[in-house]
C-alpha cells in the first residue's frame, strides 16, 4: 500500500496567510508555532492561493524593498 507524505503540521488559514505574505514579499513580521501565529502587517491570502508552510515553527521579517529574513527554508507548494 503506497504511503502519502504528511505535512509537518496541519495547515490553518492563519499559516496559509503567512505563506502568501512571504511568497508575495508583503512587508510585515510573521511568527508561527503550530497553529498559533503572530502577524504584524501583511494581508489575507487570495482565495485561490494554494500555498502553505510545512514547518511547525518559524519567524520571518519582510521589509519594504523586497528584503526577507526568515528561518523558513522550505517551499510554499501544497
Residue pairs with C-beta under 8 A, 6 or more apart in sequence:
7 52
7 54
8 54
8 55
8 56
9 34
9 35
9 55
9 56
10 35
11 52
11 53
12 35
12 37
13 45
14 32
14 35
14 37
14 39
15 32
15 35
15 37
15 52
15 53
16 45
16 49
16 51
16 52
16 53
17 37
17 39
17 42
17 43
17 44
17 45
18 30
18 32
18 37
18 39
18 42
18 53
18 60
19 45
19 49
19 51
19 52
19 53
19 76
20 26
20 43
20 44
20 45
20 46
20 49
20 51
20 76
21 28
21 30
21 39
21 41
21 42
21 43
21 45
21 62
22 30
22 60
22 62
22 68
22 70
22 72
22 76
23 49
23 51
23 76
25 62
25 66
25 68
26 41
26 42
26 43
26 62
27 41
27 42
27 62
27 63
27 64
28 39
28 40
28 41
28 42
28 61
28 62
29 38
29 39
29 40
29 41
29 60
29 61
30 37
30 38
30 39
30 40
30 42
30 58
30 59
30 60
30 61
30 62
31 37
31 38
31 39
31 58
31 59
31 60
32 38
32 53
32 57
32 58
33 56
33 57
34 56
34 57
41 62
42 62
45 51
50 77
50 78
51 76
51 77
51 78
52 76
52 78
53 72
53 74
53 76
54 74
54 75
55 71
55 72
55 74
57 71
58 70
58 71
58 72
59 70
59 71
60 68
60 69
60 70
60 71
60 72
61 68
61 69
61 70
62 68
63 69
